């Protein structure tokens, strides 16, 4: 039996995938009763997950913002089934995993941090879909000492719903990498679309514009919380890109073709180098 707490884009998609693609019975909770009813109607969950049912769950997935995740972990730490797996899906781990790990030790369940590397520029259950995780990466952050059989069980379940790459890491490494691969991209997209020129882009834009602006349609409440829970890593990445952009700006303003060409060449070669490392 699986319980999903939070039926937004990620939690709703998890529920759909698990309930429709595996033999597990999935029960779900959301603060919005209409979302729960909609989830039942589309076969994302069997029934609503009530507090009385939580001790029956072999796996509980908490798909909430960081602060709410810590609150749920604290509230139900003594209620989770002994030896059950509890996994969060937050986009930060340094402020979540220590809390989950300590509560798990004290109460006899297994906590494993999780971060599905999949999403859309939209939020909410109405955008949740069973196939959201197809060919995506799942990052798992098991505490030191987690039995291999427990981590492997969760890994196999994630693969069964579409994930093709399961990455094992630490909270520190997760947050350092996510600052670059995800959070910085959202900051850049949000800043880029604020150009006064953007209002007149129709007829002048193509794929590069669409790629750069897609994630500017973000959930500002969620991303504010995520950014502020990973401040040093993200600020370092922002400072680094500001410096790089300034180098380009200086070369262009000074009509320094040699320097500009060198900067562009370095970027191209870095991209090729990184792509080649994948194979």
ZADO-1210 file (C-alpha; in nm, 4 decimals, padded with zeros to 6 digits):
<atoms>
<atom x="00.0000" y="00.0000" z="00.0000" code="UNK" pos="1"/>
<atom x="00.1364" y="00.3398" z="-00.1013" code="UNK" pos="2"/>
<atom x="00.0354" y="00.6786" z="00.0341" code="UNK" pos="3"/>
<atom x="00.0974" y="01.0039" z="-00.1527" code="UNK" pos="4"/>
<atom x="00.0740" y="01.3267" z="00.0437" code="UNK" pos="5"/>
<atom x="00.0322" y="01.6209" z="-00.1924" code="UNK" pos="6"/>
<atom x="-00.1352" y="01.5708" z="-00.5296" code="UNK" pos="7"/>
<atom x="00.0160" y="01.8516" z="-00.7336" code="UNK" pos="8"/>
<atom x="00.2107" y="01.8026" z="-01.0551" code="UNK" pos="9"/>
<atom x="00.4713" y="01.5678" z="-00.9062" code="UNK" pos="10"/>
<atom x="00.2587" y="01.3944" z="-00.6440" code="UNK" pos="11"/>
<atom x="-00.0337" y="01.3579" z="-00.8830" code="UNK" pos="12"/>
<atom x="00.1899" y="01.2153" z="-01.1543" code="UNK" pos="13"/>
<atom x="00.3504" y="00.9763" z="-00.9044" code="UNK" pos="14"/>
<atom x="00.0073" y="00.8598" z="-00.7928" code="UNK" pos="15"/>
<atom x="-00.1134" y="00.8078" z="-01.1492" code="UNK" pos="16"/>
<atom x="00.1971" y="00.6191" z="-01.2531" code="UNK" pos="17"/>
<atom x="00.2039" y="00.3969" z="-00.9457" code="UNK" pos="18"/>
<atom x="-00.1696" y="00.3265" z="-00.9347" code="UNK" pos="19"/>
<atom x="-00.2039" y="00.2582" z="-01.3072" code="UNK" pos="20"/>
<atom x="00.1291" y="00.0906" z="-01.3873" code="UNK" pos="21"/>
<atom x="00.2039" y="-00.1253" z="-01.0831" code="UNK" pos="22"/>
<atom x="00.0207" y="-00.3712" z="-00.8611" code="UNK" pos="23"/>
<atom x="00.0255" y="-00.1294" z="-00.5690" code="UNK" pos="24"/>
<atom x="-00.2879" y="00.0283" z="-00.4273" code="UNK" pos="25"/>
<atom x="-00.2299" y="00.4039" z="-00.4023" code="UNK" pos="26"/>
<atom x="-00.4095" y="00.6360" z="-00.1621" code="UNK" pos="27"/>
<atom x="-00.3652" y="01.0107" z="-00.1756" code="UNK" pos="28"/>
<atom x="-00.4172" y="01.3255" z="00.0276" code="UNK" pos="29"/>
<atom x="-00.4348" y="01.6891" z="-00.0725" code="UNK" pos="30"/>
<atom x="-00.5448" y="01.9949" z="00.1216" code="UNK" pos="31"/>
<atom x="-00.7912" y="02.0648" z="-00.1597" code="UNK" pos="32"/>
<atom x="-01.0805" y="01.8128" z="-00.1358" code="UNK" pos="33"/>
<atom x="-01.1722" y="01.8758" z="-00.5004" code="UNK" pos="34"/>
<atom x="-00.8275" y="01.7561" z="-00.6082" code="UNK" pos="35"/>
<atom x="-00.8767" y="01.4337" z="-00.4117" code="UNK" pos="36"/>
<atom x="-01.2120" y="01.3738" z="-00.5782" code="UNK" pos="37"/>
<atom x="-01.0667" y="01.4431" z="-00.9221" code="UNK" pos="38"/>
<atom x="-00.7779" y="01.2058" z="-00.8492" code="UNK" pos="39"/>
<atom x="-01.0262" y="00.9299" z="-00.7626" code="UNK" pos="40"/>
<atom x="-01.2292" y="00.9925" z="-01.0780" code="UNK" pos="41"/>
<atom x="-00.9278" y="00.9554" z="-01.3084" code="UNK" pos="42"/>
<atom x="-00.7940" y="00.6494" z="-01.1246" code="UNK" pos="43"/>
<atom x="-00.4874" y="00.8250" z="-00.9878" code="UNK" pos="44"/>
<atom x="-00.5744" y="00.6978" z="-00.6386" code="UNK" pos="45"/>
<atom x="-00.8043" y="00.4343" z="-00.4939" code="UNK" pos="46"/>
<atom x="-00.9342" y="00.6493" z="-00.2112" code="UNK" pos="47"/>
<atom x="-00.8335" y="00.9417" z="00.0061" code="UNK" pos="48"/>
<atom x="-00.5400" y="00.8815" z="00.2391" code="UNK" pos="49"/>
<atom x="-00.6595" y="00.9464" z="00.5935" code="UNK" pos="50"/>
<atom x="-00.4356" y="00.9774" z="00.9028" code="UNK" pos="51"/>
<atom x="-00.5649" y="00.6396" z="01.0181" code="UNK" pos="52"/>
<atom x="-00.4345" y="00.4760" z="00.7009" code="UNK" pos="53"/>
<atom x="-00.0790" y="00.6105" z="00.7200" code="UNK" pos="54"/>
<atom x="00.0390" y="00.3316" z="00.9590" code="UNK" pos="55"/>
<atom x="-00.0699" y="00.0787" z="00.6938" code="UNK" pos="56"/>
<atom x="00.1465" y="00.2195" z="00.4146" code="UNK" pos="57"/>
<atom x="00.4639" y="00.0392" z="00.3094" code="UNK" pos="58"/>
<atom x="00.5721" y="00.3524" z="00.1211" code="UNK" pos="59"/>
<atom x="00.4757" y="00.7136" z="00.1854" code="UNK" pos="60"/>
<atom x="00.5684" y="00.9754" z="-00.0754" code="UNK" pos="61"/>
<atom x="00.5615" y="01.3349" z="00.0496" code="UNK" pos="62"/>
<atom x="00.5234" y="01.5651" z="-00.2515" code="UNK" pos="63"/>
<atom x="00.5135" y="01.9053" z="-00.0828" code="UNK" pos="64"/>
<atom x="00.7237" y="02.2196" z="-00.0549" code="UNK" pos="65"/>
<atom x="01.0219" y="02.1955" z="00.1845" code="UNK" pos="66"/>
<atom x="00.8669" y="02.3604" z="00.4905" code="UNK" pos="67"/>
<atom x="00.5475" y="02.1567" z="00.4577" code="UNK" pos="68"/>
<atom x="00.7526" y="01.8403" z="00.4064" code="UNK" pos="69"/>
<atom x="00.9365" y="01.8937" z="00.7348" code="UNK" pos="70"/>
<atom x="00.6045" y="01.9571" z="00.9086" code="UNK" pos="71"/>
<atom x="00.4552" y="01.6312" z="00.7776" code="UNK" pos="72"/>
<atom x="00.7662" y="01.4327" z="00.8677" code="UNK" pos="73"/>
<atom x="00.7570" y="01.5692" z="01.2218" code="UNK" pos="74"/>
<atom x="00.3822" y="01.5241" z="01.2621" code="UNK" pos="75"/>
<atom x="00.3667" y="01.1619" z="01.1457" code="UNK" pos="76"/>
<atom x="00.7126" y="01.0370" z="01.2500" code="UNK" pos="77"/>
<atom x="00.5620" y="00.8241" z="01.5258" code="UNK" pos="78"/>
<atom x="00.2795" y="00.7046" z="01.3034" code="UNK" pos="79"/>
<atom x="00.4652" y="00.5671" z="00.9999" code="UNK" pos="80"/>
<atom x="00.4700" y="00.1888" z="00.9804" code="UNK" pos="81"/>
<atom x="00.7826" y="00.0269" z="01.1224" code="UNK" pos="82"/>
<atom x="01.0304" y="-00.0438" z="00.8385" code="UNK" pos="83"/>
<atom x="00.8176" y="00.1566" z="00.5934" code="UNK" pos="84"/>
<atom x="00.9988" y="00.3744" z="00.3377" code="UNK" pos="85"/>
<atom x="00.9241" y="00.7453" z="00.3503" code="UNK" pos="86"/>
<atom x="01.0443" y="00.9513" z="00.0538" code="UNK" pos="87"/>
<atom x="01.0174" y="01.3222" z="-00.0144" code="UNK" pos="88"/>
<atom x="01.0322" y="01.4775" z="-00.3620" code="UNK" pos="89"/>
<atom x="01.1683" y="01.8250" z="-00.2779" code="UNK" pos="90"/>
<atom x="01.4085" y="02.0065" z="-00.5072" code="UNK" pos="91"/>
<atom x="01.6500" y="02.0625" z="-00.2167" code="UNK" pos="92"/>
<atom x="01.7977" y="01.8028" z="00.0143" code="UNK" pos="93"/>
<atom x="02.0313" y="01.9726" z="00.2611" code="UNK" pos="94"/>
<atom x="01.7430" y="02.1062" z="00.4709" code="UNK" pos="95"/>
<atom x="01.5228" y="01.7969" z="00.4354" code="UNK" pos="96"/>
<atom x="01.7386" y="01.4856" z="00.4631" code="UNK" pos="97"/>
<atom x="01.8890" y="01.5540" z="00.8097" code="UNK" pos="98"/>
<atom x="01.5381" y="01.5990" z="00.9506" code="UNK" pos="99"/>
<atom x="01.4030" y="01.2851" z="00.7836" code="UNK" pos="100"/>
<atom x="01.7082" y="01.0785" z="00.8765" code="UNK" pos="101"/>
<atom x="01.6926" y="01.1731" z="01.2449" code="UNK" pos="102"/>
<atom x="01.3188" y="01.1103" z="01.2711" code="UNK" pos="103"/>
<atom x="01.3595" y="00.7757" z="01.0947" code="UNK" pos="104"/>
<atom x="01.6270" y="00.6645" z="01.3431" code="UNK" pos="105"/>
<atom x="01.4102" y="00.7629" z="01.6366" code="UNK" pos="106"/>
<atom x="01.0911" y="00.6003" z="01.5074" code="UNK" pos="107"/>
<atom x="01.1970" y="00.2903" z="01.3138" code="UNK" pos="108"/>
<atom x="01.1169" y="00.3755" z="00.9512" code="UNK" pos="109"/>
<atom x="01.3464" y="00.4338" z="00.6538" code="UNK" pos="110"/>
<atom x="01.3774" y="00.7818" z="00.5097" code="UNK" pos="111"/>
<atom x="01.5199" y="00.8280" z="00.1604" code="UNK" pos="112"/>
<atom x="01.5378" y="01.1669" z="-00.0070" code="UNK" pos="113"/>
<atom x="01.4092" y="01.1760" z="-00.3622" code="UNK" pos="114"/>
<atom x="01.4060" y="01.4261" z="-00.6462" code="UNK" pos="115"/>
<atom x="01.2402" y="01.3339" z="-00.9768" code="UNK" pos="116"/>
<atom x="01.4160" y="01.5256" z="-01.2531" code="UNK" pos="117"/>
<atom x="01.1001" y="01.5846" z="-01.4514" code="UNK" pos="118"/>
<atom x="00.8450" y="01.8601" z="-01.4632" code="UNK" pos="119"/>
<atom x="00.6531" y="02.1135" z="-01.6644" code="UNK" pos="120"/>
<atom x="00.6221" y="02.4899" z="-01.6675" code="UNK" pos="121"/>
<atom x="00.2773" y="02.4367" z="-01.5129" code="UNK" pos="122"/>
<atom x="00.1764" y="02.3229" z="-01.1649" code="UNK" pos="123"/>
<atom x="-00.1229" y="02.1496" z="-01.0126" code="UNK" pos="124"/>
<atom x="-00.3002" y="01.8165" z="-01.0456" code="UNK" pos="125"/>
<atom x="-00.4671" y="01.9168" z="-01.3714" code="UNK" pos="126"/>
<atom x="-00.1263" y="01.8892" z="-01.5400" code="UNK" pos="127"/>
<atom x="-00.0257" y="01.5623" z="-01.3709" code="UNK" pos="128"/>
<atom x="00.0274" y="01.2749" z="-01.6118" code="UNK" pos="129"/>
<atom x="00.1256" y="00.9122" z="-01.5868" code="UNK" pos="130"/>
<atom x="00.4038" y="00.9462" z="-01.8450" code="UNK" pos="131"/>
<atom x="00.5761" y="01.2452" z="-01.6820" code="UNK" pos="132"/>
<atom x="00.8690" y="01.0331" z="-01.5637" code="UNK" pos="133"/>
<atom x="00.9309" y="00.8379" z="-01.8834" code="UNK" pos="134"/>
<atom x="01.3046" y="00.8442" z="-01.9683" code="UNK" pos="135"/>
<atom x="01.3735" y="01.0823" z="-01.6793" code="UNK" pos="136"/>
<atom x="01.6327" y="01.0653" z="-01.4016" code="UNK" pos="137"/>
<atom x="01.5430" y="01.0017" z="-01.0397" code="UNK" pos="138"/>
<atom x="01.7854" y="01.1199" z="-00.7730" code="UNK" pos="139"/>
<atom x="01.7814" y="00.9188" z="-00.4510" code="UNK" pos="140"/>
<atom x="01.9579" y="01.0310" z="-00.1337" code="UNK" pos="141"/>
<atom x="01.9653" y="00.7407" z="00.1116" code="UNK" pos="142"/>
<atom x="02.1301" y="00.8066" z="00.4482" code="UNK" pos="143"/>
<atom x="02.4522" y="00.6237" z="00.5268" code="UNK" pos="144"/>
<atom x="02.3657" y="00.2801" z="00.6606" code="UNK" pos="145"/>
<atom x="02.0445" y="00.2365" z="00.4632" code="UNK" pos="146"/>
<atom x="02.0165" y="-00.1362" z="00.3822" code="UNK" pos="147"/>
<atom x="02.0941" y="-00.2037" z="00.0168" code="UNK" pos="148"/>
<atom x="01.7742" y="-00.4091" z="-00.0136" code="UNK" pos="149"/>
<atom x="01.5651" y="-00.1095" z="00.0966" code="UNK" pos="150"/>
<atom x="01.7274" y="00.1332" z="-00.1470" code="UNK" pos="151"/>
<atom x="01.7093" y="-00.1265" z="-00.4253" code="UNK" pos="152"/>
<atom x="01.3384" y="-00.1817" z="-00.3621" code="UNK" pos="153"/>
<atom x="01.2692" y="00.1886" z="-00.4065" code="UNK" pos="154"/>
<atom x="01.4970" y="00.2089" z="-00.7095" code="UNK" pos="155"/>
<atom x="01.3136" y="-00.0776" z="-00.8834" code="UNK" pos="156"/>
<atom x="00.9780" y="00.0826" z="-00.8103" code="UNK" pos="157"/>
<atom x="01.0946" y="00.4106" z="-00.9653" code="UNK" pos="158"/>
<atom x="01.2207" y="00.2278" z="-01.2755" code="UNK" pos="159"/>
<atom x="00.8831" y="00.0546" z="-01.3075" code="UNK" pos="160"/>
<atom x="00.7086" y="00.3909" z="-01.3568" code="UNK" pos="161"/>
<atom x="00.9383" y="00.5167" z="-01.6303" code="UNK" pos="162"/>
<atom x="01.2626" y="00.6451" z="-01.4802" code="UNK" pos="163"/>
<atom x="01.5568" y="00.5197" z="-01.6858" code="UNK" pos="164"/>
<atom x="01.8364" y="00.6574" z="-01.4696" code="UNK" pos="165"/>
<atom x="01.8513" y="00.6426" z="-01.0911" code="UNK" pos="166"/>
<atom x="02.1293" y="00.8534" z="-00.9428" code="UNK" pos="167"/>
<atom x="02.2508" y="00.7971" z="-00.5859" code="UNK" pos="168"/>
<atom x="02.4093" y="01.0959" z="-00.4142" code="UNK" pos="169"/>
<atom x="02.4461" y="01.2954" z="-00.0919" code="UNK" pos="170"/>
<atom x="02.2406" y="01.5974" z="00.0192" code="UNK" pos="171"/>
<atom x="02.5419" y="01.8263" z="-00.0262" code="UNK" pos="172"/>
<atom x="02.6246" y="01.7075" z="-00.3774" code="UNK" pos="173"/>
<atom x="02.2579" y="01.7155" z="-00.4774" code="UNK" pos="174"/>
<atom x="02.2133" y="02.0776" z="-00.3756" code="UNK" pos="175"/>
<atom x="02.5398" y="02.1857" z="-00.5356" code="UNK" pos="176"/>
<atom x="02.4488" y="02.0273" z="-00.8689" code="UNK" pos="177"/>
<atom x="02.0822" y="02.1305" z="-00.8649" code="UNK" pos="178"/>
<atom x="02.1841" y="02.4947" z="-00.8127" code="UNK" pos="179"/>
<atom x="02.3431" y="02.4778" z="-01.1579" code="UNK" pos="180"/>
<atom x="02.1250" y="02.2350" z="-01.3550" code="UNK" pos="181"/>
<atom x="01.7844" y="02.3543" z="-01.2367" code="UNK" pos="182"/>
<atom x="01.7732" y="02.6590" z="-01.0119" code="UNK" pos="183"/>
<atom x="02.0098" y="02.8781" z="-01.2124" code="UNK" pos="184"/>
<atom x="01.8172" y="02.7987" z="-01.5312" code="UNK" pos="185"/>
<atom x="01.4969" y="02.9274" z="-01.3724" code="UNK" pos="186"/>
<atom x="01.6671" y="03.2451" z="-01.2501" code="UNK" pos="187"/>
<atom x="01.8176" y="03.3131" z="-01.5937" code="UNK" pos="188"/>
<atom x="01.4865" y="03.2494" z="-01.7707" code="UNK" pos="189"/>
<atom x="01.3013" y="03.4796" z="-01.5305" code="UNK" pos="190"/>
<atom x="01.5612" y="03.7553" z="-01.5763" code="UNK" pos="191"/>
<atom x="01.5833" y="03.7118" z="-01.9545" code="UNK" pos="192"/>
<atom x="01.2098" y="03.7593" z="-02.0172" code="UNK" pos="193"/>
<atom x="01.2158" y="04.0942" z="-01.8312" code="UNK" pos="194"/>
<atom x="01.3930" y="04.2664" z="-02.1190" code="UNK" pos="195"/>
<atom x="01.1790" y="04.5526" z="-02.2569" code="UNK" pos="196"/>
<atom x="01.2406" y="04.4037" z="-02.6012" code="UNK" pos="197"/>
<atom x="01.0470" y="04.0898" z="-02.5094" code="UNK" pos="198"/>
<atom x="00.7138" y="04.2658" z="-02.5580" code="UNK" pos="199"/>
<atom x="00.7823" y="04.2945" z="-02.9305" code="UNK" pos="200"/>
<atom x="00.9264" y="03.9472" z="-02.9949" code="UNK" pos="201"/>
<atom x="00.6377" y="03.8180" z="-03.2122" code="UNK" pos="202"/>
<atom x="00.7620" y="03.7369" z="-03.5590" code="UNK" pos="203"/>
<atom x="01.1245" y="03.7642" z="-03.4508" code="UNK" pos="204"/>
<atom x="01.1599" y="03.4613" z="-03.2244" code="UNK" pos="205"/>
<atom x="01.2237" y="03.0938" z="-03.2824" code="UNK" pos="206"/>
<atom x="01.3500" y="02.7917" z="-03.0922" code="UNK" pos="207"/>
<atom x="01.6192" y="02.9632" z="-02.8880" code="UNK" pos="208"/>
<atom x="01.3697" y="03.2160" z="-02.7491" code="UNK" pos="209"/>
<atom x="01.1225" y="02.9413" z="-02.6625" code="UNK" pos="210"/>
<atom x="01.3906" y="02.7290" z="-02.4963" code="UNK" pos="211"/>
<atom x="01.5170" y="03.0163" z="-02.2834" code="UNK" pos="212"/>
<atom x="01.1761" y="03.1414" z="-02.1716" code="UNK" pos="213"/>
<atom x="00.9859" y="02.8159" z="-02.1110" code="UNK" pos="214"/>
<atom x="01.0608" y="02.7906" z="-01.7406" code="UNK" pos="215"/>
<atom x="00.9954" y="03.1598" z="-01.6772" code="UNK" pos="216"/>
<atom x="00.6368" y="03.0357" z="-01.6308" code="UNK" pos="217"/>
<atom x="00.7299" y="02.9167" z="-01.2839" code="UNK" pos="218"/>
<atom x="00.5447" y="02.8816" z="-00.9563" code="UNK" pos="219"/>
<atom x="00.7013" y="03.1791" z="-00.7798" code="UNK" pos="220"/>
<atom x="00.5974" y="03.0662" z="-00.4316" code="UNK" pos="221"/>
<atom x="00.7580" y="02.7241" z="-00.4671" code="UNK" pos="222"/>
<atom x="01.0759" y="02.8488" z="-00.6348" code="UNK" pos="223"/>
<atom x="01.1234" y="03.1272" z="-00.3802" code="UNK" pos="224"/>
<atom x="01.1227" y="02.8638" z="-00.1070" code="UNK" pos="225"/>
<atom x="01.3580" y="02.6349" z="-00.2990" code="UNK" pos="226"/>
<atom x="01.6033" y="02.9155" z="-00.3820" code="UNK" pos="227"/>
<atom x="01.6190" y="03.0369" z="-00.0226" code="UNK" pos="228"/>
<atom x="01.6845" y="02.6829" z="00.1041" code="UNK" pos="229"/>
<atom x="01.9936" y="02.6581" z="-00.1167" code="UNK" pos="230"/>
<atom x="02.1281" y="03.0157" z="-00.0976" code="UNK" pos="231"/>
<atom x="02.5046" y="02.9788" z="-00.1106" code="UNK" pos="232"/>
<atom x="02.5163" y="02.7286" z="-00.3962" code="UNK" pos="233"/>
<atom x="02.2698" y="02.9260" z="-00.6067" code="UNK" pos="234"/>
<atom x="02.4241" y="03.2677" z="-00.5351" code="UNK" pos="235"/>
<atom x="02.7659" y="03.1310" z="-00.6354" code="UNK" pos="236"/>
<atom x="02.6236" y="03.0114" z="-00.9684" code="UNK" pos="237"/>
<atom x="02.4523" y="03.3466" z="-01.0301" code="UNK" pos="238"/>
<atom x="02.7742" y="03.5356" z="-00.9535" code="UNK" pos="239"/>
<atom x="02.9678" y="03.3124" z="-01.1931" code="UNK" pos="240"/>
<atom x="02.7262" y="03.3643" z="-01.4832" code="UNK" pos="241"/>
<atom x="02.7208" y="03.7411" z="-01.4210" code="UNK" pos="242"/>
<atom x="03.1004" y="03.7461" z="-01.4552" code="UNK" pos="243"/>
<atom x="03.0866" y="03.5393" z="-01.7750" code="UNK" pos="244"/>
<atom x="02.8192" y="03.7644" z="-01.9249" code="UNK" pos="245"/>
<atom x="03.0228" y="04.0720" z="-01.8360" code="UNK" pos="246"/>
<atom x="03.3170" y="03.9286" z="-02.0303" code="UNK" pos="247"/>
<atom x="03.0980" y="03.8941" z="-02.3388" code="UNK" pos="248"/>
<atom x="02.9513" y="04.2433" z="-02.2920" code="UNK" pos="249"/>
<atom x="03.2952" y="04.4028" z="-02.2618" code="UNK" pos="250"/>
<atom x="03.4272" y="04.2316" z="-02.5737" code="UNK" pos="251"/>
<atom x="03.1219" y="04.3370" z="-02.7762" code="UNK" pos="252"/>
<atom x="03.1241" y="04.7012" z="-02.6598" code="UNK" pos="253"/>
<atom x="03.4945" y="04.7272" z="-02.7357" code="UNK" pos="254"/>
<atom x="03.4568" y="04.5555" z="-03.0769" code="UNK" pos="255"/>
<atom x="03.7169" y="04.3046" z="-02.9612" code="UNK" pos="256"/>
<atom x="03.6625" y="04.0338" z="-03.2207" code="UNK" pos="257"/>
<atom x="03.9501" y="03.8162" z="-03.1027" code="UNK" pos="258"/>
<atom x="03.8308" y="03.8016" z="-02.7429" code="UNK" pos="259"/>
<atom x="03.4679" y="03.7515" z="-02.8451" code="UNK" pos="260"/>
<atom x="03.5590" y="03.4690" z="-03.0803" code="UNK" pos="261"/>
<atom x="03.7699" y="03.3114" z="-02.8052" code="UNK" pos="262"/>
<atom x="03.4811" y="03.3297" z="-02.5570" code="UNK" pos="263"/>
<atom x="03.2384" y="03.1743" z="-02.8037" code="UNK" pos="264"/>
<atom x="03.4892" y="02.9039" z="-02.8955" code="UNK" pos="265"/>
<atom x="03.5427" y="02.8195" z="-02.5287" code="UNK" pos="266"/>
<atom x="03.1680" y="02.7837" z="-02.4804" code="UNK" pos="267"/>
<atom x="03.1298" y="02.5595" z="-02.7844" code="UNK" pos="268"/>
<atom x="03.4238" y="02.3409" z="-02.6855" code="UNK" pos="269"/>
<atom x="03.2987" y="02.3125" z="-02.3266" code="UNK" pos="270"/>
<atom x="02.9582" y="02.1970" z="-02.4494" code="UNK" pos="271"/>
<atom x="03.1153" y="01.9401" z="-02.6836" code="UNK" pos="272"/>
<atom x="03.3440" y="01.8180" z="-02.4061" code="UNK" pos="273"/>
<atom x="03.0543" y="01.7706" z="-02.1640" code="UNK" pos="274"/>
<atom x="02.8395" y="01.5947" z="-02.4258" code="UNK" pos="275"/>
<atom x="03.1243" y="01.3570" z="-02.5155" code="UNK" pos="276"/>
<atom x="03.1691" y="01.2667" z="-02.1482" code="UNK" pos="277"/>
<atom x="02.8211" y="01.1131" z="-02.1502" code="UNK" pos="278"/>
<atom x="02.9186" y="00.8379" z="-02.3930" code="UNK" pos="279"/>
</atoms>
